[in-house]
Amino acid sequence: MNAPLTGSASGFHGALAAAAGTAALLSAHAAVAVDLGAVQSYVVITLALAVVYLVGVWVVLNRSPRRHDLALILVAAIAMRGLALTPAPNLSTDAYRYVWDGRVQAAGINPYLYVPADQRLEYLRDQEIYPNINQKERAVTIYPPAAQLVFWATQVAGGGLAGVRTVMVIFDLLTVCGLLALLRVIGQPLERVLIYAWHPIPIWEFAAQSHIDAAATAAIVLGVLAAARGRQALAGAIFAIAVLVKYFPAVLLPAVWRSWDWRLPTAFAATAVLLYLLYVREAGTSVLGFLGGHLDNEGYGAGWGFHPVWMLRDFNIADPSAASYVAAALMLLGILAAYTLFARHANADADGLRFDHLLLLGGAFVFLTSPHYPWYFGFLTALLVLAPQAWAFAMTLLAVVLYLPRPPGELTWTELYLVVYWLPFALWAITAVLSAWRGRSARQPDVIRRNASER
């Protein structure tokens, strides 16, 4: 992290306050765009909000905090979430499936057994939720057991979209609290929580659109907090919950596992088995739900869902199969995981943790799997608080452009992939080269002094 800059403390405080006010104003305009279904306007406003957000990030990373700054950051974060909650969650239909899965469970039915259109569930249908469920005629739920428990909890919270939103906002706020605790553990200014709290993805995808990624992100942060405190068994149990909300947090395990400590993998396995046992007795192998069908729908089975494969084909460079690409991606992730396991004790932040490795593993996974929706980038915003990196700011802030419509003859996936994935990759490569060059330059005086002493 950069050293705090000198300058007028009141000027910096004024910049932060101005950024907070501007961000709230832009959030109000974005809420109107979402309410009207004006997706392109929403994207433009959110990109403007990203610029204001970066001003706030720069302030908290480059100056010593002042009294009341944290309160300002948290109040602004709550205000932006309040504005984002005013329109219906109409950028995505996922929340309607969450309501349905919770409703099915509240009726005592295993959510992995029947598609929503099944006649045996006809008595659960209504005119608000059921018509908006995606693929209701052919797809059972794709969500793992821990996610299903969250959906059941939304019924306890009142049911319907209001219940889902209440639960996801609670998880979002739990992430903020977990990050504050983590920052205290590692001795960093609490004001850095702005990096997550003001980021557009948590505001619009976790709170407003109520994606289950809010629960996965909260579990990731709490798992990292447990690992930072040396609680390997607790970290393993919490990460099992995170993985069984959405599977992707598994890629972060090498960064939190204290090598060869049996407690984390044992607790992870025991918790995962327990969660599956809640549903597997009736559903059997159907407990995996519609995951395979969903991956095929997104083009992963055919290969074009992966952005490197798409671009190689689009530019007529090569035509790799999905299987060969997946094998290469798994090999790369395996190398990064091994590197993380064996290098984590060098330059560690707390209990041997390397937060930059957490971000690297998460970013590599997102880059290689190339999600097609902005909310899949959300967990990276929490990791950014612990390891701010330019490439990750770019990747997460530009993800909103994936909402842009692609009429024939105009914007295509190729342009979007170049912006969302390859621009951040270029930033990462430039940063890595500059870091290596600075490290080499820093070592040269030592070599000169050693040669001089030998003479």
RAQUI-V168822 format. One record per residue. N is the residue number from 0. RES is the residue in three letters. PSI is psi in degrees with one decimal (none if undefined). Layout:
# RAQUI-V168822
N:RES:PSI ; N:RES:PSI
This chain:
# RAQUI-V168822
0:MET:144.9 ; 1:ASN:150.7 ; 2:ALA:148.3 ; 3:PRO:139.5 ; 4:LEU:150.0 ; 5:THR:160.1 ; 6:GLY:-176.7 ; 7:SER:117.8 ; 8:ALA:-39.6 ; 9:SER:-33.1 ; 10:GLY:-43.1 ; 11:PHE:-43.1 ; 12:HIS:-39.5 ; 13:GLY:-37.6 ; 14:ALA:-40.2 ; 15:LEU:-42.6 ; 16:ALA:-40.6 ; 17:ALA:-40.2 ; 18:ALA:-40.6 ; 19:ALA:-46.2 ; 20:GLY:-43.0 ; 21:THR:-40.4 ; 22:ALA:-40.1 ; 23:ALA:-41.6 ; 24:LEU:-44.4 ; 25:LEU:-34.8 ; 26:SER:-37.9 ; 27:ALA:-42.5 ; 28:HIS:-38.8 ; 29:ALA:-38.6 ; 30:ALA:-40.1 ; 31:VAL:-42.6 ; 32:ALA:-42.9 ; 33:VAL:-42.6 ; 34:ASP:-35.4 ; 35:LEU:-5.5 ; 36:GLY:20.7 ; 37:ALA:81.3 ; 38:VAL:-43.8 ; 39:GLN:-40.9 ; 40:SER:-40.8 ; 41:TYR:-42.4 ; 42:VAL:-45.7 ; 43:VAL:-44.9 ; 44:ILE:-40.0 ; 45:THR:-35.1 ; 46:LEU:-36.7 ; 47:ALA:-40.5 ; 48:LEU:-34.1 ; 49:ALA:-38.3 ; 50:VAL:-45.8 ; 51:VAL:-41.5 ; 52:TYR:-42.4 ; 53:LEU:-29.8 ; 54:VAL:-46.7 ; 55:GLY:-42.1 ; 56:VAL:-45.3 ; 57:TRP:-41.2 ; 58:VAL:-48.1 ; 59:VAL:-22.1 ; 60:LEU:-17.9 ; 61:ASN:16.4 ; 62:ARG:158.6 ; 63:SER:137.9 ; 64:PRO:151.1 ; 65:ARG:161.4 ; 66:ARG:139.5 ; 67:HIS:-5.3 ; 68:ASP:-43.6 ; 69:LEU:-41.6 ; 70:ALA:-41.8 ; 71:LEU:-43.8 ; 72:ILE:-45.1 ; 73:LEU:-39.5 ; 74:VAL:-43.6 ; 75:ALA:-39.7 ; 76:ALA:-43.0 ; 77:ILE:-41.2 ; 78:ALA:-43.1 ; 79:MET:-36.9 ; 80:ARG:-39.1 ; 81:GLY:-41.9 ; 82:LEU:-39.3 ; 83:ALA:-23.0 ; 84:LEU:-5.3 ; 85:THR:-40.2 ; 86:PRO:161.8 ; 87:ALA:156.2 ; 88:PRO:72.9 ; 89:ASN:14.5 ; 90:LEU:-15.6 ; 91:SER:154.4 ; 92:THR:7.5 ; 93:ASP:-39.3 ; 94:ALA:-30.1 ; 95:TYR:-36.2 ; 96:ARG:-37.6 ; 97:TYR:-45.4 ; 98:VAL:-44.2 ; 99:TRP:-47.0 ; 100:ASP:-39.3 ; 101:GLY:-39.9 ; 102:ARG:-41.9 ; 103:VAL:-43.6 ; 104:GLN:-38.2 ; 105:ALA:-25.1 ; 106:ALA:3.0 ; 107:GLY:21.7 ; 108:ILE:138.1 ; 109:ASN:125.3 ; 110:PRO:-11.0 ; 111:TYR:0.3 ; 112:LEU:-40.5 ; 113:TYR:145.1 ; 114:VAL:155.2 ; 115:PRO:-29.8 ; 116:ALA:-3.3 ; 117:ASP:136.7 ; 118:GLN:-24.6 ; 119:ARG:-15.5 ; 120:LEU:10.9 ; 121:GLU:-35.2 ; 122:TYR:-10.5 ; 123:LEU:-6.5 ; 124:ARG:152.9 ; 125:ASP:-177.3 ; 126:GLN:-5.0 ; 127:GLU:-46.5 ; 128:ILE:-53.6 ; 129:TYR:-45.6 ; 130:PRO:-20.7 ; 131:ASN:5.9 ; 132:ILE:126.8 ; 133:ASN:134.5 ; 134:GLN:40.9 ; 135:LYS:-20.6 ; 136:GLU:-20.9 ; 137:ARG:-7.1 ; 138:ALA:120.3 ; 139:VAL:175.4 ; 140:THR:150.2 ; 141:ILE:-4.3 ; 142:TYR:138.5 ; 143:PRO:174.5 ; 144:PRO:-41.8 ; 145:ALA:-37.6 ; 146:ALA:-38.5 ; 147:GLN:-36.2 ; 148:LEU:-36.5 ; 149:VAL:-43.0 ; 150:PHE:-39.0 ; 151:TRP:-39.6 ; 152:ALA:-29.2 ; 153:THR:-27.3 ; 154:GLN:-39.2 ; 155:VAL:-32.7 ; 156:ALA:8.0 ; 157:GLY:-14.4 ; 158:GLY:173.3 ; 159:GLY:-170.9 ; 160:LEU:-33.0 ; 161:ALA:-40.6 ; 162:GLY:-42.3 ; 163:VAL:-46.5 ; 164:ARG:-40.1 ; 165:THR:-46.9 ; 166:VAL:-42.6 ; 167:MET:-34.7 ; 168:VAL:-38.0 ; 169:ILE:-43.4 ; 170:PHE:-40.0 ; 171:ASP:-46.1 ; 172:LEU:-33.2 ; 173:LEU:-36.5 ; 174:THR:-43.8 ; 175:VAL:-46.4 ; 176:CYS:-40.7 ; 177:GLY:-39.3 ; 178:LEU:-38.2 ; 179:LEU:-41.5 ; 180:ALA:-40.0 ; 181:LEU:-44.3 ; 182:LEU:-36.6 ; 183:ARG:-40.7 ; 184:VAL:-41.4 ; 185:ILE:2.6 ; 186:GLY:29.8 ; 187:GLN:155.0 ; 188:PRO:134.1 ; 189:LEU:-22.9 ; 190:GLU:-18.0 ; 191:ARG:-12.0 ; 192:VAL:-18.3 ; 193:LEU:-33.5 ; 194:ILE:-35.5 ; 195:TYR:-47.3 ; 196:ALA:-30.0 ; 197:TRP:-2.3 ; 198:HIS:136.1 ; 199:PRO:-31.3 ; 200:ILE:-52.6 ; 201:PRO:-37.1 ; 202:ILE:-47.7 ; 203:TRP:-31.8 ; 204:GLU:-33.6 ; 205:PHE:-51.8 ; 206:ALA:-57.6 ; 207:ALA:-51.0 ; 208:GLN:-10.0 ; 209:SER:43.0 ; 210:HIS:145.7 ; 211:ILE:-15.3 ; 212:ASP:-22.6 ; 213:ALA:-41.0 ; 214:ALA:-41.1 ; 215:ALA:-41.5 ; 216:THR:-41.9 ; 217:ALA:-42.3 ; 218:ALA:-38.8 ; 219:ILE:-48.7 ; 220:VAL:-43.4 ; 221:LEU:-34.7 ; 222:GLY:-41.9 ; 223:VAL:-39.0 ; 224:LEU:-43.7 ; 225:ALA:-42.2 ; 226:ALA:-38.4 ; 227:ALA:-26.3 ; 228:ARG:6.3 ; 229:GLY:14.1 ; 230:ARG:79.0 ; 231:GLN:-39.7 ; 232:ALA:-44.9 ; 233:LEU:-40.1 ; 234:ALA:-42.2 ; 235:GLY:-43.2 ; 236:ALA:-43.8 ; 237:ILE:-38.9 ; 238:PHE:-30.5 ; 239:ALA:-40.7 ; 240:ILE:-44.0 ; 241:ALA:-44.1 ; 242:VAL:-33.8 ; 243:LEU:9.3 ; 244:VAL:-53.4 ; 245:LYS:141.9 ; 246:TYR:-23.5 ; 247:PHE:-27.4 ; 248:PRO:-12.8 ; 249:ALA:-29.6 ; 250:VAL:-17.8 ; 251:LEU:-11.0 ; 252:LEU:-40.9 ; 253:PRO:-25.3 ; 254:ALA:-16.2 ; 255:VAL:-12.8 ; 256:TRP:121.9 ; 257:ARG:113.0 ; 258:SER:127.1 ; 259:TRP:13.0 ; 260:ASP:114.8 ; 261:TRP:-16.8 ; 262:ARG:-42.7 ; 263:LEU:-53.7 ; 264:PRO:-32.7 ; 265:THR:-47.4 ; 266:ALA:-37.4 ; 267:PHE:-50.5 ; 268:ALA:-43.4 ; 269:ALA:-42.6 ; 270:THR:-41.4 ; 271:ALA:-43.7 ; 272:VAL:-44.9 ; 273:LEU:-43.3 ; 274:LEU:-40.5 ; 275:TYR:-33.8 ; 276:LEU:-24.5 ; 277:LEU:-22.9 ; 278:TYR:-20.3 ; 279:VAL:-23.6 ; 280:ARG:-41.4 ; 281:GLU:-35.0 ; 282:ALA:-23.5 ; 283:GLY:-135.8 ; 284:THR:-12.3 ; 285:SER:-7.6 ; 286:VAL:-16.5 ; 287:LEU:-10.5 ; 288:GLY:-147.4 ; 289:PHE:20.6 ; 290:LEU:-47.7 ; 291:GLY:-43.5 ; 292:GLY:-37.9 ; 293:HIS:-42.7 ; 294:LEU:-37.8 ; 295:ASP:-40.7 ; 296:ASN:-34.5 ; 297:GLU:3.1 ; 298:GLY:8.3 ; 299:TYR:-35.1 ; 300:GLY:-39.0 ; 301:ALA:-13.6 ; 302:GLY:-32.5 ; 303:TRP:-14.8 ; 304:GLY:-25.1 ; 305:PHE:125.9 ; 306:HIS:-35.3 ; 307:PRO:-38.7 ; 308:VAL:-45.2 ; 309:TRP:-48.3 ; 310:MET:-36.6 ; 311:LEU:-39.4 ; 312:ARG:-40.4 ; 313:ASP:-35.8 ; 314:PHE:8.5 ; 315:ASN:39.1 ; 316:ILE:-44.7 ; 317:ALA:167.5 ; 318:ASP:69.1 ; 319:PRO:148.4 ; 320:SER:160.4 ; 321:ALA:-39.5 ; 322:ALA:-42.9 ; 323:SER:-37.1 ; 324:TYR:-44.7 ; 325:VAL:-40.3 ; 326:ALA:-43.4 ; 327:ALA:-40.3 ; 328:ALA:-41.9 ; 329:LEU:-36.9 ; 330:MET:-43.4 ; 331:LEU:-44.8 ; 332:LEU:-36.4 ; 333:GLY:-40.3 ; 334:ILE:-44.5 ; 335:LEU:-38.0 ; 336:ALA:-43.6 ; 337:ALA:-42.2 ; 338:TYR:-42.8 ; 339:THR:-43.8 ; 340:LEU:-41.1 ; 341:PHE:-13.3 ; 342:ALA:3.0 ; 343:ARG:-21.2 ; 344:HIS:-5.5 ; 345:ALA:127.5 ; 346:ASN:47.1 ; 347:ALA:156.6 ; 348:ASP:-45.9 ; 349:ALA:128.2 ; 350:ASP:39.1 ; 351:GLY:4.0 ; 352:LEU:142.3 ; 353:ARG:102.4 ; 354:PHE:-27.4 ; 355:ASP:-29.9 ; 356:HIS:-37.8 ; 357:LEU:-48.4 ; 358:LEU:-38.4 ; 359:LEU:-44.5 ; 360:LEU:-45.5 ; 361:GLY:-43.3 ; 362:GLY:-40.2 ; 363:ALA:-41.2 ; 364:PHE:-46.0 ; 365:VAL:-42.8 ; 366:PHE:-44.4 ; 367:LEU:-34.0 ; 368:THR:-18.4 ; 369:SER:70.8 ; 370:PRO:151.8 ; 371:HIS:3.1 ; 372:TYR:144.7 ; 373:PRO:-31.9 ; 374:TRP:-20.6 ; 375:TYR:-14.9 ; 376:PHE:-6.4 ; 377:GLY:-38.7 ; 378:PHE:-25.5 ; 379:LEU:-27.7 ; 380:THR:-32.2 ; 381:ALA:-38.6 ; 382:LEU:-27.3 ; 383:LEU:-31.1 ; 384:VAL:-36.1 ; 385:LEU:-24.8 ; 386:ALA:77.5 ; 387:PRO:122.8 ; 388:GLN:137.2 ; 389:ALA:-42.5 ; 390:TRP:-36.1 ; 391:ALA:-34.8 ; 392:PHE:-46.0 ; 393:ALA:-46.6 ; 394:MET:-45.4 ; 395:THR:-36.9 ; 396:LEU:-30.1 ; 397:LEU:-10.0 ; 398:ALA:-24.4 ; 399:VAL:-24.3 ; 400:VAL:-14.1 ; 401:LEU:-15.0 ; 402:TYR:-17.2 ; 403:LEU:135.7 ; 404:PRO:153.8 ; 405:ARG:79.8 ; 406:PRO:153.8 ; 407:PRO:133.3 ; 408:GLY:-4.2 ; 409:GLU:-136.1 ; 410:LEU:135.3 ; 411:THR:173.9 ; 412:TRP:-30.0 ; 413:THR:-48.3 ; 414:GLU:-41.5 ; 415:LEU:-41.9 ; 416:TYR:-38.8 ; 417:LEU:-38.3 ; 418:VAL:-49.0 ; 419:VAL:-32.8 ; 420:TYR:-46.9 ; 421:TRP:-30.1 ; 422:LEU:-48.3 ; 423:PRO:-35.7 ; 424:PHE:-40.7 ; 425:ALA:-40.0 ; 426:LEU:-41.3 ; 427:TRP:-45.5 ; 428:ALA:-43.1 ; 429:ILE:-43.8 ; 430:THR:-41.0 ; 431:ALA:-42.3 ; 432:VAL:-45.6 ; 433:LEU:-38.9 ; 434:SER:-42.9 ; 435:ALA:-39.0 ; 436:TRP:-42.8 ; 437:ARG:-38.9 ; 438:GLY:-39.3 ; 439:ARG:-41.5 ; 440:SER:-36.0 ; 441:ALA:-28.2 ; 442:ARG:-22.8 ; 443:GLN:-42.5 ; 444:PRO:-35.6 ; 445:ASP:-40.8 ; 446:VAL:-40.5 ; 447:ILE:-44.0 ; 448:ARG:-36.8 ; 449:ARG:-40.7 ; 450:ASN:-38.3 ; 451:ALA:-41.4 ; 452:SER:-32.2 ; 453:GLU:-32.8 ; 454:ARG:none
